[in-house]
Amino acid sequence: MAVVASNPALRAAVVEASAATERAIVDQLVTDGTSAFEARVAAGACLGAATAALLAIAEAEGSLTDVITRALQILGPGEDEVP
């Protein structure tokens, strides 16, 4: 991932691939009954956090799982963590 993070063209390809993934997630969330707005916000936030974590993994401490988990925790507590 360090090569991707340091190369603008490769970073752009990651962003484009993430956009396609985001569209697929949004479509499924809407099909399952989530409003389009909420689906776009949730998918965009989660994918943004995951992408930032992947691009930072070269300089981050811990495993890929640890880094992605930390990135997603920044967005807020998970459903099972809400009081």
ABEGO torsion letter per residue (X at the ends): XAAAAABAAAAAAAAAAAAAAAAAAAAAAAAAGBBAAAAAAAAAAAAAAAAAAAAAAAABBEBAAAAAAAAAAAAEBBAAABX
